[in-house]
Structures are given as structure tokens and as C-alpha cells.
Amino acid sequence: MKKLKNSELNRVDVATFKKTAKTPLIVILDNIRSLNNIGSVFRTSDAFLIEKIYLCGITAKPPHKDIHKTALGATESVTWEYVEDTLELIQKLQSENIKIIAIEQADNSIMLQNFTINPQKKYALVMGNEVKGVQQEVVSKADYCVEIPQYGTKHSLNISVTTGIVLWDLFKKIRFNE
């Protein structure tokens, strides 16, 4: 077994990526304060062909050197838009028949491994602030609240790690019918 070189990975260029069919998932960053987390979410979204990222509230927008440091160019490939008010955005998306999933620890949340995807639907995941999480008003309006089970001593995962876990799980469920 040998490691592959970048030239052997057969990655597409940005123009080809833009034309490629996307996974019917949207990521909403709700007041994310870390520029490195924002960049990491862009990079993960590129990997799983995510349709769009919405940056809301205090979430910084590209171009920014600290976002670029972790995004590694994914701000150019992944479609994104800034919308100030997260609640208004989710209401708009719901009116377009997009299902909203708040990724949060809450009563009656669905554990990620038990969450089933309807392949005929489009979903938007709301990722919350590093300290306060997803706003309660947003959690209350969401169609679903999904939680990653955790068994250690800590109460949460980093937002970029959480996004990666959730996107991979939903990507598998959509693309491979798992």
C-alpha cells in the first residue's frame, strides 16, 4: 500500500465542481465566531458536494485569511450566501419545502444513527454558536432536532467536527441508501 499523490486523486477543478450534481443538503452556520471553524465547514462541504452554505448573524464571510487557511480554496467551489437573520432564513427555506434540522442537544432530539432521510426531500442543517449552540427560537421552529450521541465526560464536540460527522452520515444515507 502506498499513499497517493495529489495528482493521483483525480479531483475536479472548480468549474467542473460547480456543474456537478450536488447532495441535497444545505448548511446554515448560526453565529459561528471561529474563522477556522467556518473555513473547515467550507472544506467539508466541498468534500461531500453540499449544495450551499448560509452564513448568518456574526458568522464572518469570505474572503478572509483565517477562513482561507482552513478552507483551502473551498470558498471558491462551494456556493454560499450571507443572511443576517437565521430565523427568517429557516422560515423562507421551509416555505420552499426544505426540512430544517437543528443539530443540538435537546429533549426529544433524535440520535443521529436513528435519523432517517427521505431521499425525495432536501434538508438544511443548522449548526450553532460554539458557546451557546443553536438559538432556542431556531430549535423551536426546526422540523427536526438531531443529536450526536456522546459517551465521554465532555458535553459537546467542536462545530467543525460535528458538521463533518453529520454531513458524512447524511451523505451516506442519501448516496448509498444506508
OpenMM code with the backbone's topology and positions (N, CA, C; nanometers):
from openmm import Vec3, app, unit

residues = "MET LYS LYS LEU LYS ASN SER GLU LEU ASN ARG VAL ASP VAL ALA THR PHE LYS LYS THR ALA LYS THR PRO LEU ILE VAL ILE LEU ASP ASN ILE ARG SER LEU ASN ASN ILE GLY SER VAL PHE ARG THR SER ASP ALA PHE LEU ILE GLU LYS ILE TYR LEU CYS GLY ILE THR ALA LYS PRO PRO HIS LYS ASP ILE HIS LYS THR ALA LEU GLY ALA THR GLU SER VAL THR TRP GLU TYR VAL GLU ASP THR LEU GLU LEU ILE GLN LYS LEU GLN SER GLU ASN ILE LYS ILE ILE ALA ILE GLU GLN ALA ASP ASN SER ILE MET LEU GLN ASN PHE THR ILE ASN PRO GLN LYS LYS TYR ALA LEU VAL MET GLY ASN GLU VAL LYS GLY VAL GLN GLN GLU VAL VAL SER LYS ALA ASP TYR CYS VAL GLU ILE PRO GLN TYR GLY THR LYS HIS SER LEU ASN ILE SER VAL THR THR GLY ILE VAL LEU TRP ASP LEU PHE LYS LYS ILE ARG PHE ASN GLU".split()
positions = [
    Vec3(0.0848, -0.1169, 0.0000),
    Vec3(0.0000, 0.0000, 0.0000),
    Vec3(0.0896, 0.1234, 0.0000),
    Vec3(0.0561, 0.2207, -0.0865),
    Vec3(0.1320, 0.3463, -0.0855),
    Vec3(0.0353, 0.4639, -0.0881),
    Vec3(0.0777, 0.5691, -0.0236),
    Vec3(-0.0026, 0.6907, -0.0239),
    Vec3(-0.0135, 0.7443, -0.1657),
    Vec3(-0.1301, 0.8008, -0.1963),
    Vec3(-0.1488, 0.8625, -0.3273),
    Vec3(-0.0992, 1.0062, -0.3257),
    Vec3(-0.0445, 1.0492, -0.4375),
    Vec3(-0.0059, 1.1888, -0.4549),
    Vec3(-0.1312, 1.2674, -0.4942),
    Vec3(-0.1300, 1.3965, -0.4713),
    Vec3(-0.2438, 1.4805, -0.5091),
    Vec3(-0.2805, 1.4608, -0.6559),
    Vec3(-0.1813, 1.4468, -0.7409),
    Vec3(-0.2061, 1.4298, -0.8841),
    Vec3(-0.2760, 1.2972, -0.9155),
    Vec3(-0.2724, 1.2020, -0.8232),
    Vec3(-0.3358, 1.0717, -0.8443),
    Vec3(-0.4788, 1.0655, -0.7893),
    Vec3(-0.5255, 1.1721, -0.7273),
    Vec3(-0.6569, 1.1704, -0.6629),
    Vec3(-0.7721, 1.1983, -0.7593),
    Vec3(-0.7415, 1.2433, -0.8792),
    Vec3(-0.8445, 1.2699, -0.9804),
    Vec3(-0.9527, 1.3659, -0.9329),
    Vec3(-0.9130, 1.4721, -0.8673),
    Vec3(-1.0084, 1.5734, -0.8219),
    Vec3(-1.0475, 1.6620, -0.9387),
    Vec3(-1.1686, 1.7169, -0.9306),
    Vec3(-1.2180, 1.8058, -1.0358),
    Vec3(-1.1732, 1.9490, -1.0080),
    Vec3(-1.1737, 2.0322, -1.1113),
    Vec3(-1.1440, 2.1734, -1.0903),
    Vec3(-1.2722, 2.2452, -1.0459),
    Vec3(-1.2599, 2.3716, -1.0079),
    Vec3(-1.3737, 2.4477, -0.9549),
    Vec3(-1.4862, 2.4578, -1.0572),
    Vec3(-1.4538, 2.4821, -1.1832),
    Vec3(-1.5565, 2.4943, -1.2871),
    Vec3(-1.6363, 2.3642, -1.3003),
    Vec3(-1.5688, 2.2517, -1.2972),
    Vec3(-1.6361, 2.1220, -1.3069),
    Vec3(-1.7184, 2.0962, -1.1810),
    Vec3(-1.6633, 2.1306, -1.0641),
    Vec3(-1.7350, 2.1152, -0.9368),
    Vec3(-1.8670, 2.1910, -0.9414),
    Vec3(-1.8643, 2.3137, -0.9909),
    Vec3(-1.9849, 2.3979, -0.9959),
    Vec3(-2.0944, 2.3319, -1.0796),
    Vec3(-2.0566, 2.2545, -1.1819),
    Vec3(-2.1532, 2.1894, -1.2713),
    Vec3(-2.1983, 2.0523, -1.2205),
    Vec3(-2.1289, 1.9992, -1.1212),
    Vec3(-2.1572, 1.8654, -1.0702),
    Vec3(-2.2865, 1.8653, -0.9888),
    Vec3(-2.3660, 1.7588, -1.0029),
    Vec3(-2.4886, 1.7449, -0.9229),
    Vec3(-2.4521, 1.7455, -0.7748),
    Vec3(-2.5259, 1.8221, -0.6988),
    Vec3(-2.4962, 1.8379, -0.5564),
    Vec3(-2.5819, 1.7466, -0.4698),
    Vec3(-2.5326, 1.7203, -0.3519),
    Vec3(-2.6072, 1.6486, -0.2499),
    Vec3(-2.7159, 1.7438, -0.1986),
    Vec3(-2.8401, 1.6976, -0.1834),
    Vec3(-2.9480, 1.7892, -0.1426),
    Vec3(-2.9425, 1.8271, 0.0057),
    Vec3(-2.8292, 1.8830, 0.0428),
    Vec3(-2.8081, 1.9302, 0.1800),
    Vec3(-2.7568, 2.0730, 0.1757),
    Vec3(-2.8050, 2.1515, 0.2706),
    Vec3(-2.7628, 2.2904, 0.2898),
    Vec3(-2.7088, 2.3000, 0.4313),
    Vec3(-2.6051, 2.3790, 0.4518),
    Vec3(-2.5513, 2.4032, 0.5856),
    Vec3(-2.5788, 2.5490, 0.6218),
    Vec3(-2.6330, 2.5685, 0.7407),
    Vec3(-2.6571, 2.7033, 0.7933),
    Vec3(-2.5680, 2.7208, 0.9148),
    Vec3(-2.4787, 2.8197, 0.9097),
    Vec3(-2.3915, 2.8499, 1.0233),
    Vec3(-2.4542, 2.9644, 1.1008),
    Vec3(-2.5025, 2.9339, 1.2189),
    Vec3(-2.5766, 3.0261, 1.3046),
    Vec3(-2.4833, 3.0903, 1.4075),
    Vec3(-2.4328, 3.2081, 1.3741),
    Vec3(-2.3494, 3.2860, 1.4674),
    Vec3(-2.2211, 3.2134, 1.5082),
    Vec3(-2.1475, 3.1638, 1.4109),
    Vec3(-2.0201, 3.0959, 1.4374),
    Vec3(-1.9119, 3.2017, 1.4517),
    Vec3(-1.8371, 3.1955, 1.5595),
    Vec3(-1.7383, 3.3012, 1.5860),
    Vec3(-1.5983, 3.2673, 1.5367),
    Vec3(-1.5663, 3.1394, 1.5234),
    Vec3(-1.4308, 3.1000, 1.4847),
    Vec3(-1.4155, 3.0966, 1.3335),
    Vec3(-1.3234, 3.1755, 1.2838),
    Vec3(-1.2954, 3.1776, 1.1400),
    Vec3(-1.2401, 3.0431, 1.0924),
    Vec3(-1.1637, 2.9770, 1.1766),
    Vec3(-1.1109, 2.8453, 1.1407),
    Vec3(-1.2237, 2.7423, 1.1289),
    Vec3(-1.3226, 2.7494, 1.2171),
    Vec3(-1.4380, 2.6595, 1.2061),
    Vec3(-1.5146, 2.6846, 1.0768),
    Vec3(-1.5322, 2.8098, 1.0416),
    Vec3(-1.6029, 2.8447, 0.9179),
    Vec3(-1.5293, 2.7855, 0.7983),
    Vec3(-1.3996, 2.8050, 0.7929),
    Vec3(-1.3203, 2.7506, 0.6831),
    Vec3(-1.3270, 2.5994, 0.6765),
    Vec3(-1.3240, 2.5356, 0.7913),
    Vec3(-1.3317, 2.3900, 0.7964),
    Vec3(-1.4654, 2.3390, 0.7436),
    Vec3(-1.5738, 2.4095, 0.7751),
    Vec3(-1.7062, 2.3705, 0.7249),
    Vec3(-1.7106, 2.3844, 0.5729),
    Vec3(-1.6490, 2.4882, 0.5187),
    Vec3(-1.6415, 2.5024, 0.3731),
    Vec3(-1.5693, 2.3822, 0.3121),
    Vec3(-1.4587, 2.3439, 0.3702),
    Vec3(-1.3788, 2.2337, 0.3155),
    Vec3(-1.4548, 2.1020, 0.3213),
    Vec3(-1.5226, 2.0762, 0.4316),
    Vec3(-1.6033, 1.9550, 0.4452),
    Vec3(-1.7202, 1.9575, 0.3474),
    Vec3(-1.7816, 2.0736, 0.3302),
    Vec3(-1.8941, 2.0870, 0.2373),
    Vec3(-1.8504, 2.0609, 0.0933),
    Vec3(-1.7300, 2.1023, 0.0597),
    Vec3(-1.6746, 2.0724, -0.0721),
    Vec3(-1.6596, 1.9209, -0.0886),
    Vec3(-1.6087, 1.8531, 0.0126),
    Vec3(-1.5834, 1.7089, 0.0039),
    Vec3(-1.7104, 1.6297, -0.0230),
    Vec3(-1.8238, 1.6743, 0.0323),
    Vec3(-1.9488, 1.5994, 0.0201),
    Vec3(-2.0474, 1.6639, -0.0771),
    Vec3(-1.9977, 1.7548, -0.1630),
    Vec3(-2.0802, 1.8180, -0.2679),
    Vec3(-2.2054, 1.8842, -0.2112),
    Vec3(-2.1891, 1.9557, -0.1014),
    Vec3(-2.3028, 2.0223, -0.0375),
    Vec3(-2.3517, 2.1361, -0.1264),
    Vec3(-2.4824, 2.1483, -0.1359),
    Vec3(-2.5446, 2.2440, -0.2272),
    Vec3(-2.5105, 2.3894, -0.1963),
    Vec3(-2.5159, 2.4267, -0.0675),
    Vec3(-2.4957, 2.5677, -0.0325),
    Vec3(-2.4684, 2.5815, 0.1160),
    Vec3(-2.3954, 2.6864, 0.1501),
    Vec3(-2.3758, 2.7256, 0.2900),
    Vec3(-2.4357, 2.8643, 0.3079),
    Vec3(-2.5129, 2.8803, 0.4148),
    Vec3(-2.5608, 3.0128, 0.4549),
    Vec3(-2.4829, 3.0545, 0.5783),
    Vec3(-2.4302, 3.1747, 0.5748),
    Vec3(-2.3584, 3.2332, 0.6868),
    Vec3(-2.4524, 3.3343, 0.7513),
    Vec3(-2.4812, 3.3177, 0.8801),
    Vec3(-2.5817, 3.4019, 0.9457),
    Vec3(-2.5263, 3.4705, 1.0702),
    Vec3(-2.5872, 3.5860, 1.1008),
    Vec3(-2.5527, 3.6588, 1.2229),
    Vec3(-2.4097, 3.7072, 1.2221),
    Vec3(-2.3355, 3.6731, 1.3277),
    Vec3(-2.1966, 3.7193, 1.3416),
    Vec3(-2.0979, 3.6366, 1.2603),
    Vec3(-2.1457, 3.5314, 1.1937),
    Vec3(-2.0567, 3.4453, 1.1148),
    Vec3(-1.9847, 3.5288, 1.0083),
    Vec3(-1.8530, 3.5226, 1.0076),
    Vec3(-1.7728, 3.6005, 0.9124),
    Vec3(-1.7889, 3.5463, 0.7712),
    Vec3(-1.7613, 3.6324, 0.6748),
    Vec3(-1.7752, 3.5981, 0.5335),
    Vec3(-1.6380, 3.5989, 0.4653),
    Vec3(-1.6217, 3.5121, 0.3658),
    Vec3(-1.5016, 3.5207, 0.2824),
    Vec3(-1.5062, 3.6494, 0.2001),
    Vec3(-1.3978, 3.6996, 0.1522),
    Vec3(-1.2630, 3.6468, 0.1736),
    Vec3(-1.2062, 3.6925, 0.3083),
    Vec3(-1.1398, 3.6042, 0.3746),
    Vec3(-1.0696, 3.6352, 0.4994),
    Vec3(-0.9561, 3.5342, 0.5131),
    Vec3(-0.8389, 3.5811, 0.5487),
    Vec3(-0.7216, 3.4924, 0.5510),
    Vec3(-0.7376, 3.3759, 0.6480),
    Vec3(-0.8062, 3.3969, 0.7612),
    Vec3(-0.8219, 3.2876, 0.8571),
    Vec3(-0.9263, 3.1857, 0.8133),
    Vec3(-1.0249, 3.2272, 0.7355),
    Vec3(-1.1181, 3.1312, 0.6762),
    Vec3(-1.0437, 3.0533, 0.5684),
    Vec3(-0.9704, 3.1242, 0.4860),
    Vec3(-0.8956, 3.0618, 0.3756),
    Vec3(-0.7951, 2.9582, 0.4261),
    Vec3(-0.7369, 2.9853, 0.5437),
    Vec3(-0.6344, 2.8955, 0.5986),
    Vec3(-0.6872, 2.7522, 0.6147),
    Vec3(-0.8125, 2.7375, 0.6557),
    Vec3(-0.8679, 2.6031, 0.6734),
    Vec3(-0.9553, 2.5596, 0.5560),
    Vec3(-1.0126, 2.6543, 0.4822),
    Vec3(-1.0979, 2.6196, 0.3674),
    Vec3(-1.0158, 2.5702, 0.2495),
    Vec3(-0.8923, 2.6169, 0.2374),
    Vec3(-0.8030, 2.5764, 0.1285),
    Vec3(-0.8678, 2.5898, -0.0099),
    Vec3(-0.9385, 2.7010, -0.0310),
    Vec3(-0.9974, 2.7279, -0.1616),
    Vec3(-1.1427, 2.6868, -0.1759),
    Vec3(-1.1987, 2.6183, -0.0761),
    Vec3(-1.3376, 2.5722, -0.0858),
    Vec3(-1.4379, 2.6869, -0.0855),
    Vec3(-1.3961, 2.8066, -0.0467),
    Vec3(-1.4875, 2.9210, -0.0547),
    Vec3(-1.5137, 2.9587, -0.2000),
    Vec3(-1.4277, 2.9114, -0.2892),
    Vec3(-1.4466, 2.9357, -0.4327),
    Vec3(-1.5349, 2.8292, -0.4971),
    Vec3(-1.5344, 2.7081, -0.4432),
    Vec3(-1.6112, 2.5986, -0.5040),
    Vec3(-1.7528, 2.5881, -0.4477),
    Vec3(-1.7685, 2.6022, -0.3182),
    Vec3(-1.8994, 2.5854, -0.2548),
    Vec3(-1.9771, 2.7164, -0.2627),
    Vec3(-2.1003, 2.7075, -0.3095),
    Vec3(-2.1878, 2.8248, -0.3155),
    Vec3(-2.2237, 2.8673, -0.1738),
    Vec3(-2.2179, 2.9980, -0.1487),
    Vec3(-2.2521, 3.0483, -0.0154),
    Vec3(-2.3222, 3.1825, -0.0275),
    Vec3(-2.3912, 3.2165, 0.0817),
    Vec3(-2.4633, 3.3431, 0.0879),
    Vec3(-2.4708, 3.3880, 0.2331),
    Vec3(-2.4636, 3.5186, 0.2544),
    Vec3(-2.4814, 3.5733, 0.3891),
    Vec3(-2.6268, 3.6171, 0.4054),
    Vec3(-2.6888, 3.5733, 0.5149),
    Vec3(-2.8223, 3.6167, 0.5538),
    Vec3(-2.8141, 3.6525, 0.7012),
    Vec3(-2.8506, 3.7732, 0.7366),
    Vec3(-2.8318, 3.8192, 0.8746),
    Vec3(-2.9130, 3.7390, 0.9764),
    Vec3(-3.0408, 3.7156, 0.9488),
    Vec3(-3.1303, 3.6566, 1.0480),
    Vec3(-3.1558, 3.5085, 1.0191),
    Vec3(-3.1078, 3.4225, 1.1056),
    Vec3(-3.1220, 3.2774, 1.0884),
    Vec3(-3.2684, 3.2354, 1.0893),
    Vec3(-3.3470, 3.2906, 1.1784),
    Vec3(-3.4880, 3.2537, 1.1890),
    Vec3(-3.5643, 3.2874, 1.0610),
    Vec3(-3.5409, 3.4049, 1.0066),
    Vec3(-3.6054, 3.4425, 0.8799),
    Vec3(-3.5630, 3.3477, 0.7677),
    Vec3(-3.4352, 3.3112, 0.7662),
    Vec3(-3.3852, 3.2195, 0.6632),
    Vec3(-3.4547, 3.0847, 0.6719),
    Vec3(-3.4644, 3.0275, 0.7925),
    Vec3(-3.5254, 2.8943, 0.8004),
    Vec3(-3.6736, 2.8994, 0.7645),
    Vec3(-3.7407, 3.0072, 0.7968),
    Vec3(-3.8816, 3.0193, 0.7575),
    Vec3(-3.8937, 3.0259, 0.6053),
    Vec3(-3.8033, 3.0971, 0.5408),
    Vec3(-3.8017, 3.1040, 0.3939),
    Vec3(-3.7757, 2.9659, 0.3341),
    Vec3(-3.6761, 2.8959, 0.3876),
    Vec3(-3.6434, 2.7622, 0.3369),
    Vec3(-3.7593, 2.6651, 0.3582),
    Vec3(-3.8249, 2.6733, 0.4723),
    Vec3(-3.9398, 2.5869, 0.4974),
    Vec3(-4.0520, 2.6141, 0.3980),
    Vec3(-4.0688, 2.7409, 0.3597),
    Vec3(-4.1720, 2.7746, 0.2606),
    Vec3(-4.1383, 2.7151, 0.1237),
    Vec3(-4.0120, 2.6787, 0.1032),
    Vec3(-3.9671, 2.6125, -0.0203),
    Vec3(-3.9644, 2.4604, -0.0040),
    Vec3(-4.0278, 2.4119, 0.1042),
    Vec3(-4.0384, 2.2686, 0.1339),
    Vec3(-3.9041, 2.2043, 0.1696),
    Vec3(-3.8130, 2.2826, 0.2232),
    Vec3(-3.6852, 2.2301, 0.2719),
    Vec3(-3.7008, 2.2024, 0.4205),
    Vec3(-3.6624, 2.0837, 0.4632),
    Vec3(-3.6742, 2.0432, 0.6026),
    Vec3(-3.5537, 2.0948, 0.6818),
    Vec3(-3.5804, 2.1535, 0.7957),
    Vec3(-3.4763, 2.2134, 0.8802),
    Vec3(-3.4404, 2.1165, 0.9926),
    Vec3(-3.3109, 2.0899, 1.0048),
    Vec3(-3.2588, 2.0036, 1.1110),
    Vec3(-3.1667, 2.0868, 1.1989),
    Vec3(-3.2069, 2.1116, 1.3225),
    Vec3(-3.1177, 2.1761, 1.4192),
    Vec3(-3.0277, 2.0674, 1.4774),
    Vec3(-2.8980, 2.0895, 1.4737),
    Vec3(-2.8041, 1.9950, 1.5330),
    Vec3(-2.7762, 2.0463, 1.6742),
    Vec3(-2.8436, 1.9828, 1.7695),
    Vec3(-2.8421, 2.0356, 1.9059),
    Vec3(-2.8810, 1.9270, 2.0048),
    Vec3(-2.8349, 1.9426, 2.1273),
    Vec3(-2.8755, 1.8544, 2.2360),
    Vec3(-3.0034, 1.9140, 2.2946),
    Vec3(-3.1115, 1.8380, 2.2841),
    Vec3(-3.2405, 1.8895, 2.3300),
    Vec3(-3.3292, 1.7732, 2.3724),
    Vec3(-3.4324, 1.8056, 2.4519),
    Vec3(-3.5273, 1.6993, 2.4848),
    Vec3(-3.5971, 1.6569, 2.3558),
    Vec3(-3.6229, 1.5308, 2.3435),
    Vec3(-3.6880, 1.4728, 2.2257),
    Vec3(-3.6048, 1.4823, 2.0979),
    Vec3(-3.4746, 1.5064, 2.1097),
    Vec3(-3.3909, 1.5038, 1.9894),
    Vec3(-3.3800, 1.3596, 1.9402),
    Vec3(-3.3475, 1.3469, 1.8118),
    Vec3(-3.3289, 1.2155, 1.7507),
    Vec3(-3.1788, 1.1897, 1.7424),
    Vec3(-3.1360, 1.0750, 1.7897),
    Vec3(-2.9949, 1.0420, 1.7791),
    Vec3(-2.9602, 1.0229, 1.6315),
    Vec3(-2.8453, 1.0729, 1.5923),
    Vec3(-2.8054, 1.0732, 1.4518),
    Vec3(-2.8205, 0.9366, 1.3857),
    Vec3(-2.7789, 0.8317, 1.4533),
    Vec3(-2.7860, 0.6979, 1.3929),
    Vec3(-2.9307, 0.6528, 1.3709),
    Vec3(-3.0262, 0.7151, 1.4385),
    Vec3(-3.1676, 0.6782, 1.4243),
    Vec3(-3.2439, 0.7710, 1.3298),
    Vec3(-3.1787, 0.8746, 1.2821),
    Vec3(-3.2457, 0.9709, 1.1943),
    Vec3(-3.2513, 0.9143, 1.0530),
    Vec3(-3.3715, 0.9082, 0.9966),
    Vec3(-3.3864, 0.8558, 0.8605),
    Vec3(-3.4106, 0.9701, 0.7627),
    Vec3(-3.3559, 0.9533, 0.6460),
    Vec3(-3.3639, 1.0538, 0.5387),
    Vec3(-3.4709, 1.0108, 0.4389),
    Vec3(-3.5486, 1.1075, 0.3937),
    Vec3(-3.6384, 1.0852, 0.2805),
    Vec3(-3.5625, 1.1334, 0.1574),
    Vec3(-3.5235, 1.0446, 0.0675),
    Vec3(-3.4410, 1.0854, -0.0475),
    Vec3(-3.5113, 1.1822, -0.1426),
    Vec3(-3.6425, 1.1997, -0.1258),
    Vec3(-3.7166, 1.2937, -0.2103),
    Vec3(-3.7168, 1.4351, -0.1525),
    Vec3(-3.6604, 1.4533, -0.0348),
    Vec3(-3.6615, 1.5829, 0.0335),
    Vec3(-3.5226, 1.6458, 0.0332),
    Vec3(-3.5219, 1.7758, 0.0540),
    Vec3(-3.3973, 1.8499, 0.0728),
    Vec3(-3.3927, 1.8940, 0.2190),
    Vec3(-3.2740, 1.8940, 0.2763),
    Vec3(-3.2562, 1.9260, 0.4175),
    Vec3(-3.1549, 2.0387, 0.4364),
    Vec3(-3.1791, 2.1198, 0.5391),
    Vec3(-3.0839, 2.2235, 0.5795),
    Vec3(-3.0476, 2.1984, 0.7250),
    Vec3(-2.9174, 2.1890, 0.7509),
    Vec3(-2.8671, 2.1639, 0.8861),
    Vec3(-2.8259, 2.2953, 0.9492),
    Vec3(-2.8727, 2.3212, 1.0685),
    Vec3(-2.8340, 2.4423, 1.1402),
    Vec3(-2.7297, 2.4058, 1.2442),
    Vec3(-2.6106, 2.4654, 1.2270),
    Vec3(-2.5006, 2.4447, 1.3206),
    Vec3(-2.4882, 2.5698, 1.4067),
    Vec3(-2.4806, 2.5528, 1.5380),
    Vec3(-2.4870, 2.6664, 1.6290),
    Vec3(-2.3541, 2.7188, 1.6779),
    Vec3(-2.3650, 2.8312, 1.7438),
    Vec3(-2.2531, 2.9019, 1.8056),
    Vec3(-2.1738, 2.8088, 1.8969),
    Vec3(-2.0421, 2.8288, 1.8986),
    Vec3(-1.9525, 2.7426, 1.9754),
    Vec3(-1.9833, 2.7392, 2.1250),
    Vec3(-2.0390, 2.8463, 2.1793),
    Vec3(-2.0691, 2.8513, 2.3222),
    Vec3(-2.2176, 2.8305, 2.3495),
    Vec3(-2.3026, 2.8994, 2.2761),
    Vec3(-2.4463, 2.8993, 2.3043),
    Vec3(-2.5256, 2.7974, 2.2238),
    Vec3(-2.4659, 2.7404, 2.1211),
    Vec3(-2.5369, 2.6444, 2.0379),
    Vec3(-2.6345, 2.7120, 1.9432),
    Vec3(-2.7291, 2.6333, 1.8922),
    Vec3(-2.8318, 2.6858, 1.8026),
    Vec3(-2.9303, 2.7665, 1.8869),
    Vec3(-2.9696, 2.8827, 1.8377),
    Vec3(-3.0646, 2.9669, 1.9098),
    Vec3(-3.1924, 2.8885, 1.9406),
    Vec3(-3.2476, 2.9071, 2.0615),
    Vec3(-3.3688, 2.8357, 2.1011),
    Vec3(-3.4840, 2.8613, 2.0042),
    Vec3(-3.4964, 2.9845, 1.9548),
    Vec3(-3.6053, 3.0161, 1.8607),
    Vec3(-3.5922, 2.9316, 1.7333),
    Vec3(-3.4685, 2.9079, 1.6919),
    Vec3(-3.4435, 2.8266, 1.5728),
    Vec3(-3.4739, 2.6797, 1.6026),
    Vec3(-3.4306, 2.6310, 1.7181),
    Vec3(-3.4593, 2.4930, 1.7580),
    Vec3(-3.6109, 2.4717, 1.7610),
    Vec3(-3.6838, 2.5678, 1.8154),
    Vec3(-3.8300, 2.5568, 1.8260),
    Vec3(-3.8984, 2.5514, 1.6902),
    Vec3(-3.8436, 2.6175, 1.5905),
    Vec3(-3.9032, 2.6214, 1.4559),
    Vec3(-3.8542, 2.5101, 1.3644),
    Vec3(-3.7484, 2.4401, 1.4049),
    Vec3(-3.6912, 2.3347, 1.3202),
    Vec3(-3.7883, 2.2181, 1.3054),
    Vec3(-3.7785, 2.1483, 1.1938),
    Vec3(-3.8601, 2.0288, 1.1722),
    Vec3(-3.8087, 1.9111, 1.2537),
    Vec3(-3.6779, 1.9077, 1.2736),
    Vec3(-3.6143, 1.8006, 1.3499),
    Vec3(-3.5022, 1.8596, 1.4341),
    Vec3(-3.4740, 1.7900, 1.5425),
    Vec3(-3.3544, 1.8206, 1.6208),
    Vec3(-3.2770, 1.6898, 1.6293),
    Vec3(-3.1543, 1.6925, 1.5797),
    Vec3(-3.0714, 1.5721, 1.5737),
    Vec3(-2.9489, 1.5933, 1.6611),
    Vec3(-2.9117, 1.4871, 1.7296),
    Vec3(-2.8004, 1.4924, 1.8247),
    Vec3(-2.7029, 1.3792, 1.7972),
    Vec3(-2.5753, 1.4083, 1.8121),
    Vec3(-2.4720, 1.3042, 1.8040),
    Vec3(-2.4556, 1.2469, 1.9445),
    Vec3(-2.4727, 1.1158, 1.9616),
    Vec3(-2.4538, 1.0597, 2.0953),
    Vec3(-2.3083, 1.0732, 2.1393),
    Vec3(-2.2898, 1.1033, 2.2665),
    Vec3(-2.1557, 1.1178, 2.3223),
    Vec3(-2.1495, 1.0421, 2.4539),
    Vec3(-2.0377, 0.9755, 2.4774),
    Vec3(-2.0286, 0.8872, 2.5923),
    Vec3(-1.9154, 0.9223, 2.6890),
    Vec3(-1.8423, 1.0284, 2.6585),
    Vec3(-1.7316, 1.0672, 2.7452),
    Vec3(-1.7733, 1.1698, 2.8489),
    Vec3(-1.6763, 1.2455, 2.8963),
    Vec3(-1.7013, 1.3434, 3.0023),
    Vec3(-1.7369, 1.4817, 2.9494),
    Vec3(-1.7094, 1.5088, 2.8238),
    Vec3(-1.7349, 1.6419, 2.7672),
    Vec3(-1.8789, 1.6525, 2.7207),
    Vec3(-1.9283, 1.7744, 2.7156),
    Vec3(-2.0696, 1.7983, 2.6829),
    Vec3(-2.0946, 1.8227, 2.5352),
    Vec3(-1.9883, 1.8494, 2.4584),
    Vec3(-2.0111, 1.8810, 2.3174),
    Vec3(-1.8860, 1.8540, 2.2354),
    Vec3(-1.9050, 1.8586, 2.1038),
    Vec3(-1.7951, 1.8481, 2.0086),
    Vec3(-1.7753, 1.9838, 1.9424),
    Vec3(-1.6574, 2.0053, 1.8871),
    Vec3(-1.6316, 2.1266, 1.8103),
    Vec3(-1.7277, 2.1315, 1.6921),
    Vec3(-1.7691, 2.2515, 1.6550),
    Vec3(-1.8687, 2.2680, 1.5473),
    Vec3(-1.8177, 2.2122, 1.4134),
    Vec3(-1.6905, 2.2249, 1.3852),
    Vec3(-1.6407, 2.1715, 1.2585),
    Vec3(-1.6381, 2.0186, 1.2610),
    Vec3(-1.6083, 1.9602, 1.3749),
    Vec3(-1.6116, 1.8145, 1.3895),
    Vec3(-1.7558, 1.7654, 1.3786),
    Vec3(-1.8468, 1.8324, 1.4481),
    Vec3(-1.9878, 1.7969, 1.4429),
    Vec3(-2.0402, 1.8023, 1.3003),
    Vec3(-2.0061, 1.9095, 1.2291),
    Vec3(-2.0516, 1.9234, 1.0901),
    Vec3(-2.0001, 1.8077, 1.0056),
    Vec3(-1.8741, 1.7723, 1.0223),
    Vec3(-1.8173, 1.6620, 0.9458),
    Vec3(-1.8869, 1.5300, 0.9734),
    Vec3(-1.9141, 1.5018, 1.0995),
    Vec3(-1.9806, 1.3763, 1.1362),
    Vec3(-2.1217, 1.3719, 1.0767),
    Vec3(-2.1970, 1.4804, 1.0938),
    Vec3(-2.3358, 1.4831, 1.0473),
    Vec3(-2.3418, 1.4785, 0.8946),
    Vec3(-2.2576, 1.5569, 0.8277),
    Vec3(-2.2600, 1.5552, 0.6811),
    Vec3(-2.2232, 1.4184, 0.6263),
    Vec3(-2.1231, 1.3544, 0.6832),
    Vec3(-2.0856, 1.2212, 0.6354),
    Vec3(-2.2002, 1.1222, 0.6555),
    Vec3(-2.2630, 1.1263, 0.7719),
    Vec3(-2.3722, 1.0341, 0.8000),
    Vec3(-2.4887, 1.0561, 0.7026),
    Vec3(-2.5291, 1.1806, 0.6823),
    Vec3(-2.6411, 1.2088, 0.5921),
    Vec3(-2.6034, 1.1832, 0.4467),
    Vec3(-2.4796, 1.2153, 0.4102),
    Vec3(-2.4309, 1.1871, 0.2748),
    Vec3(-2.4430, 1.0374, 0.2454),
    Vec3(-2.3980, 0.9538, 0.3388),
    Vec3(-2.4084, 0.8084, 0.3211),
    Vec3(-2.5536, 0.7634, 0.3067),
    Vec3(-2.6404, 0.8203, 0.3893),
    Vec3(-2.7818, 0.7816, 0.3855),
    Vec3(-2.8467, 0.8216, 0.2528),
    Vec3(-2.8054, 0.9353, 0.1981),
    Vec3(-2.8610, 0.9834, 0.0710),
    Vec3(-2.7992, 0.9090, -0.0468),
    Vec3(-2.6675, 0.9030, -0.0521),
    Vec3(-2.5974, 0.8478, -0.1692),
    Vec3(-2.5948, 0.6965, -0.1754),
    Vec3(-2.5898, 0.6324, -0.0584),
    Vec3(-2.5746, 0.4874, -0.0556),
    Vec3(-2.6938, 0.4175, 0.0060),
    Vec3(-2.8018, 0.4934, 0.0323),
    Vec3(-2.9261, 0.4390, 0.0903),
    Vec3(-2.9010, 0.3579, 0.2150),
    Vec3(-2.8151, 0.4099, 0.3008),
    Vec3(-2.7865, 0.3369, 0.4272),
    Vec3(-2.8833, 0.3772, 0.5350),
] * unit.nanometer
topology = app.Topology()
chain = topology.addChain("A")
for resn in residues:
    res = topology.addResidue(resn, chain)
    for name in ("N", "CA", "C"):
        topology.addAtom(name, app.Element.getBySymbol(name[0]), res)
